[in-house]
């Protein structure tokens, strides 16, 4: 396997700048997920690593070797696409072994690699079928098998699960992660689904507008989003972003006042700021005991319930893990857990640190 290093990488299409001077280091054997909304540049960045798009400026290295001018076929990478890209007239075995045939690998080696990959991906009973006789998940496993037999230095995944149904996506996420652990392969995975990013990556890279907004372990990005964009994008349901104002030794949201309590007011909080509150940290209380609101939507999901509460023109999401009687139209109160707040500057959109729930020593 190998590391991947991008230094000052840019991509332009004419005057349009798609990638804006990105620096990124992916360690040998690491599983890194590029995540962001459509149009943020994540797939373009992946294609630049693959050699399918040229680099306008900067440098890309694979295993320490500069590959800016190296053709895709010579970069020793394997790519798994969203649409499987299988040959419809060939069998599963023929699809998996195709790259080995192009390299004129000996038949014994070819059979061994195909059989090993098929066993790893539970495809052995399907080797004589054609793609049209397979389910979506089976087709994606064939595409992965085709990549595995190449023994590449780097695996690249471009939204490989987006065509699958919800249940199958969950199953395939687990299979891809298990495959990574078994092979120890350096992997770069692109998705717009932040749940995939949180559950699969050793490290996630959050992108917007061709720039990296934040990178790190999924739990670290979740616990300490660097700015308002990351705060609103990472998390499902997403974080509530509530306009707030300092009020004496406390703060007010939508006319309701709260004390900082034992956590104390952080340094550097402007008069007007944004309180970020995860849905699980926003408590539902009787009306009059917090921020007054009206239940607009109730989504029971078995072990937990998600409710949307209207506060004036704004809507805030509450997640609770008990079964309580709650109906659309109920008048309720909302109370944020002060020790779990995330604070942001509304002008710069940057996180305000130290925040009350995570004081520094």
N, C-alpha and C positions, 0 to 999 in steps of 0.2 A: 504494500500500500504506500501512500505518499501524502505529503502535505500539499495544500494549495494556498498560494499567497498572491493577493492582489494589492498593488501599490499605486496609488494615485490614478486609478482606472477611470476613464471617461468614455462615453459613447455619444456621438452626435449623428443624427440623420439630417444632413444639411445644416440649417441654423438651429434645429431643434435638439436641445441637449436632453438625452434620456437618462444617462448615468453621470452623476456629478462627483468626480474625484473620490472614489471609494477605496478605502484601505480595509483589508480583511485578511485575517490569517486563520486557516483551517488546519488543525493539527492532524498528524498521521492517525488514522483510525477514528476520527471524530465524526459524529453525525450532526450536521449543521442544517438548520431549517431557515430558509429565506421566506419571510412572511410579510404580507402587506396587501393593501387593496389593489384591485385591478388597475393597471396602468402605472404602478409604482416603479417598474423597472426590474423586478425580481427575475422574470423569465429571460429578459434580455441579458442580465448579468450571468445567468446560468449558461446561456448560449455562447457568451463570450468565453467562459471557462472551457466549454466544449469545443470551441473553434468554429462554431456555426455563425458567429457574428465577429467581425473584426473589432479591434480595440482602437479607438480614436487617439487616446493618449494614456500613458501609464504603462504598467508592466504586470504581466501575469506569469506566475511560476507554478509548475507542477513538479513535485519532487526536487525542488531547487533549480530546475531548468526553466529558462525563459522560453515561453511558448507562443509569444505574440504572432510570430510568423510561421508557426508549425501547423500544418493541415490537421483538421479534425481527426482523420483516420490514423494519424501518427502520434496522437497525444496519449494513447493508452488509457482512454476513458470509455465507459459504457453508459448509455443514456436510456432511460425508460420514459416513454412519452405518455401523455394523457390518452391518446387514441389507440394505444397498443401497437400500431404499425406492423401488424402481422401479415404474412403473405397468405391470402385466402385459399389459394389452391394447394398449399403445402400442408403436410401434417404437422402436428405438434413437434415431433422429433425433427422433421426437416426445418421447421422454423428455428428451433433452438440451435441446431448444428450449423446453420447457414454461414455464420461468420467463420467457423472452423473450416468449412469447405472452401471458402474464399482464400484462407491461409494455407490450404492444401495440407491440413493436419493429417497424420496417419489415422487410418480407420479405427485402430484399437484405442488410440488416445481420444478420438472423437466420440466413440461409443461410451468410453469410461466417463468422460466429462458430462455427456448428455444424460446418462443414467444416474450419475451422482446428483446432478441438478434436479432431475425429475423426482428423485427420491426426497431430496431436501424440500421441494415445493409441493409434494403430494400429487405429482403429475404422471406417475408411472402408468396408471391404468388408462391414461388419456393420450399416450404417445402416438397412437395411430389415427386419432381423430383430426379433422380439419377445424379451423377456428369457428366456423359457423355452427358447429355442434357443441360449442363450449359456452358457458355462462360468462358474464363480464369479469367476475373475479378469476375464473380459470384462465381467461385470455390474458389478464394482467399478470398472472403467475407465469404464463408462457413467456411474456415479454421480459420478466425478471430472469427467467431461466436463460434466455438468449444472452442477457447481459452477464450472468454469472459465469458461463462457460468461457468467456473471454479472459477471465482472470485479470481484470483491469486494475490500474492503480487507483482510480476514482470512479465511484458510481454517481451518476447525476439523475435525479428524478424530477420531471417537470409535471406537477399536478397529476400524478398517476392515478389518483382515486376519485377525481372529480366526476367521472362518468358512472360511478357505482352508486347503488342505493345506500341509504343511511346505515342499515345493519351490516352490509357487506363492507362499507368503509371502515367500520369499527374493527371487523375481523381482519381486514387487510392491513390496517395500521399495526395491529399486534404482530402479524406475520412479517411485515417489513422490519419492524424493530427487532424481532427475534432473529431474523436473517442477519441483520447488522451485527448483533452480539455474537453470532456463530462465526461469521466470516471476518469480523474485525475490520471491515472495509471502511475507508474514508468515503463519506457520503455527503452529498449536497442535495437538499430536498426543497423544492419550491411549492408553496401552497398559499392560497388566500384565506384558508380556514385556520383561524388561530387555535382551535381545539386540537387540530392535527399538530400544529407547531408545539403546543404546550405538552402534549402527550408523547411526542416522538423524539424531539431534539435533545442532544446533549447541550447544545447551545442554539439559541434562536437569534436571528438578525431581523429586526423590525425595520421595514423600509417605507418611505413615502417620498414621492416626487424625485426618484432617482438618487436619494440620499439615505444613509443609515441613520435612523433615529435613536436606536439603542440596540446593544447586543449583550448577551450574557446567558446564564442558566435560566431556563423558563421560570422557575420559582422566584429568582431574584428580580427578573423583569416584572413579574406579577406583583411582587411585594413592594417594589420601589420604581414605578414607572418614571422615566426621566422628564417627560413633558405631557401636556394634555392629550396629544395625539396617541401616544403609547397607552396612556391611562384609559382612553376611551376605546382603543382597539383590542387590547389584550384583556381577556376575561369574558366568560359567557355565563349568565348575562353580563353585559358590559357595565363598567363603573358608572355610577351616578355622578354627574358634575354639577354641583349646586352653588350658585352665586352666594357669597357670604360677605359679611361686613363686621369689622371689629366693633364691639359694644362694651365699653368699660373694661373689666377684666375678663370678659367673655367674648362671644361672637353671636351674630344673629343670621338666621336663614329664613327667608319668607315670613318675617315678622315674629318668629319664635327665637327666644334667646337661650343660649347654652353656655355653661361654664367650661373653662379649660380643665378644671379639676386638678388632680394630682399630676397630670402630665405637664401642666404649665404651658404658657403661650410660647411658641417658638420665636426665635429671633428672625427679623427680616420680613415679617408678615405685613404687607401693605394694608391700608385702611379697607380696601375692597380686594377680595381674593376669591379663589375657587376652592370649594371643599370637594374632594373626591371621596366617594363612599361606595365601597363594594356592596352589591345587593344583599349579601349575607351579613353585612355590618350595619344595615339600616333596619331598625326595629319598628314593628307595627304595634302601636299603642292606642288606647282609647282617645277619641277626639278631645282636644283641649290640653293634652299632656305633651304636645310637641308641635310639629309643623302640621297645620290642618290641611287635610286633603280628602279626596273622594276616590274610592276604588273604581278604576275604569276597565280593567281587564283582570280576570283570574284564570291562571293556567295550572290546574292540578296535574302533577306528574308522578303520582304514586307516593314515593318516599319524600317528596318535597313539593312545594307550591311556589309559583312565581306570580306576583301580583304587580300590576302597574297602577300607580296612584297619581291622580291628577292634582297638581298644586298650581292653581291659576292656569297659565298657558303651558306650563312645564309638566312633564310626566317622569316619575321616578320609579325605579324597579326595586321591589323587595323580594328576597328569597328566604323562605323559612322552611324548616324541616319538621314540621308537625302538621297535624290535620285539624284545622280550626274552621268553624263556620265563617265563611266570607263570601259576600255577594257583591256583584257590580252595583254601584250606587251607595254602598256603605260609607259612612263618614268616619274617618280614622285620623290618627296622628302618626307622625314619623319622628323618630329620634335616632340620630346618628351615634354610633359608638365612638366617643371622642378619642379614645386611645387607638383607634384604627383609621383615623382620617389620613388622607393624602392631600397636601396643600399645594396650590399652584398659583403663580403670578398670572393674572388675566392678560397682562400686556405682553410679557415675554413668552408666556405659556410654559415656562420652566418650573420644575419642581422646587418647592421651598424646603430646604433642609437646614438644621435637623427638624423633622416633623414631630409632632407631639408624641406619637405612639412609638417612635423609634429614636429616643434621645441618644446623643453621642456621649462617650465618656469624657 
